[in-house]
Amino acid sequence: MKLAIDADTCIGSGQCALAAPGVFTQDDDGFGAVLPGREDGAGDPLVREAVRACPVQAITAEEG
């Protein structure tokens, strides 16, 4: 899995960081970010929930 957050779409709701704090965080400006080294989802079962929880669908999770 490859995770990415579209910075132009993200509104900083923080739902990703709340749903999967081991993979997502918020940057200094309050926008969502994938933690360094966690771009593959780190096997966290809550990643898919974090993707669904994003109110503006700014997170992409590509299989492969």
PDB file of N, CA, C and O in Angstrom, chain B, residues numbered from 101:
ATOM      1  N   MET B 101       0.847  -1.171   0.000  1.00  0.00           N
ATOM      2  CA  MET B 101       0.000   0.000   0.000  1.00  0.00           C
ATOM      3  C   MET B 101       0.892   1.234   0.000  1.00  0.00           C
ATOM      4  O   MET B 101       1.936   1.266   0.652  1.00  0.00           O
ATOM      5  N   LYS B 102       0.465   2.239  -0.738  1.00  0.00           N
ATOM      6  CA  LYS B 102       1.187   3.517  -0.749  1.00  0.00           C
ATOM      7  C   LYS B 102       0.209   4.618  -0.372  1.00  0.00           C
ATOM      8  O   LYS B 102      -0.798   4.821  -1.051  1.00  0.00           O
ATOM      9  N   LEU B 103       0.501   5.323   0.701  1.00  0.00           N
ATOM     10  CA  LEU B 103      -0.368   6.386   1.198  1.00  0.00           C
ATOM     11  C   LEU B 103       0.151   7.755   0.799  1.00  0.00           C
ATOM     12  O   LEU B 103       1.357   7.999   0.769  1.00  0.00           O
ATOM     13  N   ALA B 104      -0.783   8.641   0.494  1.00  0.00           N
ATOM     14  CA  ALA B 104      -0.429  10.028   0.190  1.00  0.00           C
ATOM     15  C   ALA B 104      -1.592  10.923   0.590  1.00  0.00           C
ATOM     16  O   ALA B 104      -2.752  10.512   0.562  1.00  0.00           O
ATOM     17  N   ILE B 105      -1.260  12.148   0.962  1.00  0.00           N
ATOM     18  CA  ILE B 105      -2.273  13.154   1.288  1.00  0.00           C
ATOM     19  C   ILE B 105      -2.110  14.300   0.309  1.00  0.00           C
ATOM     20  O   ILE B 105      -1.017  14.842   0.145  1.00  0.00           O
ATOM     21  N   ASP B 106      -3.205  14.665  -0.339  1.00  0.00           N
ATOM     22  CA  ASP B 106      -3.190  15.794  -1.270  1.00  0.00           C
ATOM     23  C   ASP B 106      -3.249  17.082  -0.450  1.00  0.00           C
ATOM     24  O   ASP B 106      -4.283  17.422   0.125  1.00  0.00           O
ATOM     25  N   ALA B 107      -2.130  17.783  -0.408  1.00  0.00           N
ATOM     26  CA  ALA B 107      -2.030  19.001   0.403  1.00  0.00           C
ATOM     27  C   ALA B 107      -2.969  20.101  -0.072  1.00  0.00           C
ATOM     28  O   ALA B 107      -3.381  20.948   0.722  1.00  0.00           O
ATOM     29  N   ASP B 108      -3.310  20.098  -1.352  1.00  0.00           N
ATOM     30  CA  ASP B 108      -4.220  21.115  -1.870  1.00  0.00           C
ATOM     31  C   ASP B 108      -5.667  20.850  -1.470  1.00  0.00           C
ATOM     32  O   ASP B 108      -6.488  21.767  -1.447  1.00  0.00           O
ATOM     33  N   THR B 109      -5.975  19.601  -1.156  1.00  0.00           N
ATOM     34  CA  THR B 109      -7.344  19.221  -0.796  1.00  0.00           C
ATOM     35  C   THR B 109      -7.553  19.202   0.714  1.00  0.00           C
ATOM     36  O   THR B 109      -8.643  19.519   1.189  1.00  0.00           O
ATOM     37  N   CYS B 110      -6.529  18.835   1.471  1.00  0.00           N
ATOM     38  CA  CYS B 110      -6.632  18.690   2.920  1.00  0.00           C
ATOM     39  C   CYS B 110      -7.096  19.998   3.570  1.00  0.00           C
ATOM     40  O   CYS B 110      -6.612  21.081   3.242  1.00  0.00           O
ATOM     41  N   ILE B 111      -8.051  19.864   4.503  1.00  0.00           N
ATOM     42  CA  ILE B 111      -8.552  21.032   5.233  1.00  0.00           C
ATOM     43  C   ILE B 111      -8.096  21.036   6.698  1.00  0.00           C
ATOM     44  O   ILE B 111      -8.426  21.949   7.455  1.00  0.00           O
ATOM     45  N   GLY B 112      -7.335  20.009   7.085  1.00  0.00           N
ATOM     46  CA  GLY B 112      -6.806  19.964   8.446  1.00  0.00           C
ATOM     47  C   GLY B 112      -7.797  19.533   9.497  1.00  0.00           C
ATOM     48  O   GLY B 112      -7.697  19.969  10.644  1.00  0.00           O
ATOM     49  N   SER B 113      -8.759  18.685   9.146  1.00  0.00           N
ATOM     50  CA  SER B 113      -9.739  18.250  10.136  1.00  0.00           C
ATOM     51  C   SER B 113      -9.128  17.340  11.196  1.00  0.00           C
ATOM     52  O   SER B 113      -9.645  17.250  12.309  1.00  0.00           O
ATOM     53  N   GLY B 114      -8.030  16.666  10.858  1.00  0.00           N
ATOM     54  CA  GLY B 114      -7.349  15.814  11.825  1.00  0.00           C
ATOM     55  C   GLY B 114      -7.943  14.430  11.996  1.00  0.00           C
ATOM     56  O   GLY B 114      -7.497  13.675  12.859  1.00  0.00           O
ATOM     57  N   GLN B 115      -8.934  14.080  11.200  1.00  0.00           N
ATOM     58  CA  GLN B 115      -9.574  12.783  11.340  1.00  0.00           C
ATOM     59  C   GLN B 115      -8.609  11.633  11.066  1.00  0.00           C
ATOM     60  O   GLN B 115      -8.716  10.573  11.682  1.00  0.00           O
ATOM     61  N   CYS B 116      -7.675  11.836  10.150  1.00  0.00           N
ATOM     62  CA  CYS B 116      -6.698  10.781   9.845  1.00  0.00           C
ATOM     63  C   CYS B 116      -5.828  10.499  11.067  1.00  0.00           C
ATOM     64  O   CYS B 116      -5.607   9.342  11.423  1.00  0.00           O
ATOM     65  N   ALA B 117      -5.340  11.551  11.701  1.00  0.00           N
ATOM     66  CA  ALA B 117      -4.482  11.395  12.870  1.00  0.00           C
ATOM     67  C   ALA B 117      -5.245  10.806  14.057  1.00  0.00           C
ATOM     68  O   ALA B 117      -4.664  10.086  14.870  1.00  0.00           O
ATOM     69  N   LEU B 118      -6.515  11.102  14.159  1.00  0.00           N
ATOM     70  CA  LEU B 118      -7.328  10.523  15.231  1.00  0.00           C
ATOM     71  C   LEU B 118      -7.592   9.043  14.986  1.00  0.00           C
ATOM     72  O   LEU B 118      -7.565   8.243  15.921  1.00  0.00           O
ATOM     73  N   ALA B 119      -7.849   8.674  13.723  1.00  0.00           N
ATOM     74  CA  ALA B 119      -8.187   7.295  13.392  1.00  0.00           C
ATOM     75  C   ALA B 119      -6.970   6.372  13.403  1.00  0.00           C
ATOM     76  O   ALA B 119      -7.061   5.235  13.865  1.00  0.00           O
ATOM     77  N   ALA B 120      -5.844   6.849  12.904  1.00  0.00           N
ATOM     78  CA  ALA B 120      -4.643   6.017  12.812  1.00  0.00           C
ATOM     79  C   ALA B 120      -3.401   6.828  13.213  1.00  0.00           C
ATOM     80  O   ALA B 120      -2.593   7.186  12.356  1.00  0.00           O
ATOM     81  N   PRO B 121      -3.250   7.113  14.501  1.00  0.00           N
ATOM     82  CA  PRO B 121      -2.141   7.966  14.952  1.00  0.00           C
ATOM     83  C   PRO B 121      -0.757   7.358  14.752  1.00  0.00           C
ATOM     84  O   PRO B 121       0.244   8.069  14.841  1.00  0.00           O
ATOM     85  N   GLY B 122      -0.686   6.078  14.487  1.00  0.00           N
ATOM     86  CA  GLY B 122       0.598   5.447  14.229  1.00  0.00           C
ATOM     87  C   GLY B 122       1.080   5.646  12.809  1.00  0.00           C
ATOM     88  O   GLY B 122       2.213   5.298  12.475  1.00  0.00           O
ATOM     89  N   VAL B 123       0.214   6.212  11.964  1.00  0.00           N
ATOM     90  CA  VAL B 123       0.545   6.408  10.550  1.00  0.00           C
ATOM     91  C   VAL B 123       0.434   7.872  10.145  1.00  0.00           C
ATOM     92  O   VAL B 123       1.231   8.361   9.345  1.00  0.00           O
ATOM     93  N   PHE B 124      -0.554   8.570  10.696  1.00  0.00           N
ATOM     94  CA  PHE B 124      -0.811   9.958  10.307  1.00  0.00           C
ATOM     95  C   PHE B 124      -0.559  10.913  11.463  1.00  0.00           C
ATOM     96  O   PHE B 124      -0.649  10.537  12.632  1.00  0.00           O
ATOM     97  N   THR B 125      -0.244  12.151  11.115  1.00  0.00           N
ATOM     98  CA  THR B 125      -0.067  13.221  12.088  1.00  0.00           C
ATOM     99  C   THR B 125      -0.560  14.509  11.437  1.00  0.00           C
ATOM    100  O   THR B 125      -1.056  14.494  10.310  1.00  0.00           O
ATOM    101  N   GLN B 126      -0.423  15.603  12.142  1.00  0.00           N
ATOM    102  CA  GLN B 126      -0.715  16.912  11.567  1.00  0.00           C
ATOM    103  C   GLN B 126       0.574  17.714  11.574  1.00  0.00           C
ATOM    104  O   GLN B 126       1.324  17.695  12.550  1.00  0.00           O
ATOM    105  N   ASP B 127       0.826  18.421  10.479  1.00  0.00           N
ATOM    106  CA  ASP B 127       2.050  19.214  10.385  1.00  0.00           C
ATOM    107  C   ASP B 127       1.926  20.487  11.219  1.00  0.00           C
ATOM    108  O   ASP B 127       0.918  20.694  11.896  1.00  0.00           O
ATOM    109  N   ASP B 128       2.925  21.317  11.172  1.00  0.00           N
ATOM    110  CA  ASP B 128       2.947  22.537  11.985  1.00  0.00           C
ATOM    111  C   ASP B 128       1.812  23.498  11.652  1.00  0.00           C
ATOM    112  O   ASP B 128       1.432  24.327  12.479  1.00  0.00           O
ATOM    113  N   ASP B 129       1.271  23.388  10.440  1.00  0.00           N
ATOM    114  CA  ASP B 129       0.153  24.241  10.032  1.00  0.00           C
ATOM    115  C   ASP B 129      -1.201  23.589  10.295  1.00  0.00           C
ATOM    116  O   ASP B 129      -2.238  24.186  10.005  1.00  0.00           O
ATOM    117  N   GLY B 130      -1.206  22.381  10.838  1.00  0.00           N
ATOM    118  CA  GLY B 130      -2.451  21.695  11.170  1.00  0.00           C
ATOM    119  C   GLY B 130      -3.004  20.807  10.075  1.00  0.00           C
ATOM    120  O   GLY B 130      -4.105  20.274  10.212  1.00  0.00           O
ATOM    121  N   PHE B 131      -2.263  20.637   8.991  1.00  0.00           N
ATOM    122  CA  PHE B 131      -2.740  19.795   7.903  1.00  0.00           C
ATOM    123  C   PHE B 131      -2.232  18.366   8.080  1.00  0.00           C
ATOM    124  O   PHE B 131      -1.202  18.135   8.714  1.00  0.00           O
ATOM    125  N   GLY B 132      -2.962  17.421   7.515  1.00  0.00           N
ATOM    126  CA  GLY B 132      -2.601  16.018   7.637  1.00  0.00           C
ATOM    127  C   GLY B 132      -1.285  15.704   6.951  1.00  0.00           C
ATOM    128  O   GLY B 132      -0.918  16.315   5.947  1.00  0.00           O
ATOM    129  N   ALA B 133      -0.580  14.722   7.529  1.00  0.00           N
ATOM    130  CA  ALA B 133       0.691  14.272   6.967  1.00  0.00           C
ATOM    131  C   ALA B 133       0.889  12.807   7.330  1.00  0.00           C
ATOM    132  O   ALA B 133       0.444  12.348   8.382  1.00  0.00           O
ATOM    133  N   VAL B 134       1.550  12.095   6.461  1.00  0.00           N
ATOM    134  CA  VAL B 134       1.919  10.715   6.744  1.00  0.00           C
ATOM    135  C   VAL B 134       3.243  10.758   7.504  1.00  0.00           C
ATOM    136  O   VAL B 134       4.177  11.455   7.105  1.00  0.00           O
ATOM    137  N   LEU B 135       3.311  10.012   8.592  1.00  0.00           N
ATOM    138  CA  LEU B 135       4.546   9.976   9.370  1.00  0.00           C
ATOM    139  C   LEU B 135       5.689   9.405   8.534  1.00  0.00           C
ATOM    140  O   LEU B 135       5.473   8.468   7.764  1.00  0.00           O
ATOM    141  N   PRO B 136       6.884   9.943   8.666  1.00  0.00           N
ATOM    142  CA  PRO B 136       8.032   9.432   7.913  1.00  0.00           C
ATOM    143  C   PRO B 136       8.219   7.930   8.156  1.00  0.00           C
ATOM    144  O   PRO B 136       8.180   7.457   9.291  1.00  0.00           O
ATOM    145  N   GLY B 137       8.420   7.205   7.070  1.00  0.00           N
ATOM    146  CA  GLY B 137       8.602   5.767   7.163  1.00  0.00           C
ATOM    147  C   GLY B 137       7.324   4.974   7.248  1.00  0.00           C
ATOM    148  O   GLY B 137       7.364   3.745   7.305  1.00  0.00           O
ATOM    149  N   ARG B 138       6.179   5.652   7.259  1.00  0.00           N
ATOM    150  CA  ARG B 138       4.880   4.978   7.376  1.00  0.00           C
ATOM    151  C   ARG B 138       4.070   5.067   6.090  1.00  0.00           C
ATOM    152  O   ARG B 138       2.873   4.778   6.088  1.00  0.00           O
ATOM    153  N   GLU B 139       4.710   5.463   5.002  1.00  0.00           N
ATOM    154  CA  GLU B 139       4.020   5.649   3.732  1.00  0.00           C
ATOM    155  C   GLU B 139       3.377   4.364   3.218  1.00  0.00           C
ATOM    156  O   GLU B 139       2.506   4.407   2.349  1.00  0.00           O
ATOM    157  N   ASP B 140       3.809   3.213   3.756  1.00  0.00           N
ATOM    158  CA  ASP B 140       3.239   1.933   3.345  1.00  0.00           C
ATOM    159  C   ASP B 140       2.085   1.497   4.245  1.00  0.00           C
ATOM    160  O   ASP B 140       1.555   0.398   4.081  1.00  0.00           O
ATOM    161  N   GLY B 141       1.693   2.338   5.186  1.00  0.00           N
ATOM    162  CA  GLY B 141       0.600   2.020   6.100  1.00  0.00           C
ATOM    163  C   GLY B 141       1.041   1.281   7.335  1.00  0.00           C
ATOM    164  O   GLY B 141       0.270   1.147   8.285  1.00  0.00           O
ATOM    165  N   ALA B 142       2.274   0.796   7.344  1.00  0.00           N
ATOM    166  CA  ALA B 142       2.879   0.131   8.504  1.00  0.00           C
ATOM    167  C   ALA B 142       2.038  -1.029   9.037  1.00  0.00           C
ATOM    168  O   ALA B 142       2.145  -1.382  10.211  1.00  0.00           O
ATOM    169  N   GLY B 143       1.214  -1.619   8.191  1.00  0.00           N
ATOM    170  CA  GLY B 143       0.389  -2.737   8.626  1.00  0.00           C
ATOM    171  C   GLY B 143      -0.710  -2.353   9.593  1.00  0.00           C
ATOM    172  O   GLY B 143      -1.346  -3.229  10.180  1.00  0.00           O
ATOM    173  N   ASP B 144      -0.945  -1.080   9.770  1.00  0.00           N
ATOM    174  CA  ASP B 144      -1.959  -0.604  10.716  1.00  0.00           C
ATOM    175  C   ASP B 144      -3.357  -0.882  10.171  1.00  0.00           C
ATOM    176  O   ASP B 144      -3.704  -0.396   9.094  1.00  0.00           O
ATOM    177  N   PRO B 145      -4.163  -1.656  10.895  1.00  0.00           N
ATOM    178  CA  PRO B 145      -5.505  -1.974  10.417  1.00  0.00           C
ATOM    179  C   PRO B 145      -6.451  -0.768  10.386  1.00  0.00           C
ATOM    180  O   PRO B 145      -7.522  -0.841   9.784  1.00  0.00           O
ATOM    181  N   LEU B 146      -6.069   0.324  11.022  1.00  0.00           N
ATOM    182  CA  LEU B 146      -6.931   1.504  11.069  1.00  0.00           C
ATOM    183  C   LEU B 146      -6.705   2.468   9.903  1.00  0.00           C
ATOM    184  O   LEU B 146      -7.389   3.487   9.802  1.00  0.00           O
ATOM    185  N   VAL B 147      -5.753   2.154   9.028  1.00  0.00           N
ATOM    186  CA  VAL B 147      -5.465   3.039   7.901  1.00  0.00           C
ATOM    187  C   VAL B 147      -6.694   3.210   7.012  1.00  0.00           C
ATOM    188  O   VAL B 147      -7.023   4.330   6.621  1.00  0.00           O
ATOM    189  N   ARG B 148      -7.361   2.129   6.696  1.00  0.00           N
ATOM    190  CA  ARG B 148      -8.552   2.225   5.824  1.00  0.00           C
ATOM    191  C   ARG B 148      -9.643   3.077   6.476  1.00  0.00           C
ATOM    192  O   ARG B 148     -10.350   3.813   5.788  1.00  0.00           O
ATOM    193  N   GLU B 149      -9.779   2.979   7.781  1.00  0.00           N
ATOM    194  CA  GLU B 149     -10.748   3.816   8.493  1.00  0.00           C
ATOM    195  C   GLU B 149     -10.345   5.277   8.400  1.00  0.00           C
ATOM    196  O   GLU B 149     -11.202   6.147   8.243  1.00  0.00           O
ATOM    197  N   ALA B 150      -9.058   5.556   8.494  1.00  0.00           N
ATOM    198  CA  ALA B 150      -8.571   6.934   8.376  1.00  0.00           C
ATOM    199  C   ALA B 150      -8.869   7.486   6.988  1.00  0.00           C
ATOM    200  O   ALA B 150      -9.270   8.642   6.853  1.00  0.00           O
ATOM    201  N   VAL B 151      -8.677   6.674   5.961  1.00  0.00           N
ATOM    202  CA  VAL B 151      -8.975   7.098   4.593  1.00  0.00           C
ATOM    203  C   VAL B 151     -10.463   7.424   4.475  1.00  0.00           C
ATOM    204  O   VAL B 151     -10.829   8.449   3.900  1.00  0.00           O
ATOM    205  N   ARG B 152     -11.314   6.565   5.011  1.00  0.00           N
ATOM    206  CA  ARG B 152     -12.769   6.794   4.952  1.00  0.00           C
ATOM    207  C   ARG B 152     -13.190   8.008   5.786  1.00  0.00           C
ATOM    208  O   ARG B 152     -14.150   8.697   5.443  1.00  0.00           O
ATOM    209  N   ALA B 153     -12.473   8.268   6.876  1.00  0.00           N
ATOM    210  CA  ALA B 153     -12.854   9.350   7.786  1.00  0.00           C
ATOM    211  C   ALA B 153     -12.540  10.738   7.248  1.00  0.00           C
ATOM    212  O   ALA B 153     -13.087  11.726   7.738  1.00  0.00           O
ATOM    213  N   CYS B 154     -11.674  10.830   6.255  1.00  0.00           N
ATOM    214  CA  CYS B 154     -11.311  12.145   5.724  1.00  0.00           C
ATOM    215  C   CYS B 154     -12.540  12.791   5.074  1.00  0.00           C
ATOM    216  O   CYS B 154     -13.102  12.235   4.130  1.00  0.00           O
ATOM    217  N   PRO B 155     -12.958  13.955   5.570  1.00  0.00           N
ATOM    218  CA  PRO B 155     -14.188  14.568   5.049  1.00  0.00           C
ATOM    219  C   PRO B 155     -14.067  15.111   3.627  1.00  0.00           C
ATOM    220  O   PRO B 155     -15.081  15.386   2.985  1.00  0.00           O
ATOM    221  N   VAL B 156     -12.841  15.269   3.126  1.00  0.00           N
ATOM    222  CA  VAL B 156     -12.662  15.808   1.763  1.00  0.00           C
ATOM    223  C   VAL B 156     -11.929  14.814   0.857  1.00  0.00           C
ATOM    224  O   VAL B 156     -11.504  15.172  -0.242  1.00  0.00           O
ATOM    225  N   GLN B 157     -11.783  13.576   1.314  1.00  0.00           N
ATOM    226  CA  GLN B 157     -11.126  12.513   0.547  1.00  0.00           C
ATOM    227  C   GLN B 157      -9.738  12.943   0.040  1.00  0.00           C
ATOM    228  O   GLN B 157      -9.406  12.741  -1.128  1.00  0.00           O
ATOM    229  N   ALA B 158      -8.947  13.529   0.920  1.00  0.00           N
ATOM    230  CA  ALA B 158      -7.609  13.991   0.559  1.00  0.00           C
ATOM    231  C   ALA B 158      -6.562  12.875   0.606  1.00  0.00           C
ATOM    232  O   ALA B 158      -5.445  13.055   0.122  1.00  0.00           O
ATOM    233  N   ILE B 159      -6.914  11.727   1.184  1.00  0.00           N
ATOM    234  CA  ILE B 159      -5.966  10.628   1.333  1.00  0.00           C
ATOM    235  C   ILE B 159      -6.181   9.597   0.243  1.00  0.00           C
ATOM    236  O   ILE B 159      -7.305   9.168  -0.016  1.00  0.00           O
ATOM    237  N   THR B 160      -5.080   9.204  -0.395  1.00  0.00           N
ATOM    238  CA  THR B 160      -5.145   8.108  -1.342  1.00  0.00           C
ATOM    239  C   THR B 160      -4.355   6.938  -0.790  1.00  0.00           C
ATOM    240  O   THR B 160      -3.290   7.115  -0.199  1.00  0.00           O
ATOM    241  N   ALA B 161      -4.885   5.743  -0.990  1.00  0.00           N
ATOM    242  CA  ALA B 161      -4.228   4.506  -0.582  1.00  0.00           C
ATOM    243  C   ALA B 161      -4.215   3.595  -1.790  1.00  0.00           C
ATOM    244  O   ALA B 161      -5.232   3.001  -2.150  1.00  0.00           O
ATOM    245  N   GLU B 162      -3.057   3.490  -2.409  1.00  0.00           N
ATOM    246  CA  GLU B 162      -2.911   2.665  -3.613  1.00  0.00           C
ATOM    247  C   GLU B 162      -2.320   1.321  -3.230  1.00  0.00           C
ATOM    248  O   GLU B 162      -1.307   1.249  -2.533  1.00  0.00           O
ATOM    249  N   GLU B 163      -2.959   0.265  -3.688  1.00  0.00           N
ATOM    250  CA  GLU B 163      -2.437  -1.085  -3.453  1.00  0.00           C
ATOM    251  C   GLU B 163      -1.272  -1.328  -4.393  1.00  0.00           C
ATOM    252  O   GLU B 163      -1.226  -0.787  -5.498  1.00  0.00           O
ATOM    253  N   GLY B 164      -0.332  -2.145  -3.946  1.00  0.00           N
ATOM    254  CA  GLY B 164       0.771  -2.473  -4.832  1.00  0.00           C
ATOM    255  C   GLY B 164       2.027  -2.451  -4.188  1.00  0.00           C
ATOM    256  O   GLY B 164       3.051  -2.710  -4.822  1.00  0.00           O
TER     257      GLY B 164
END
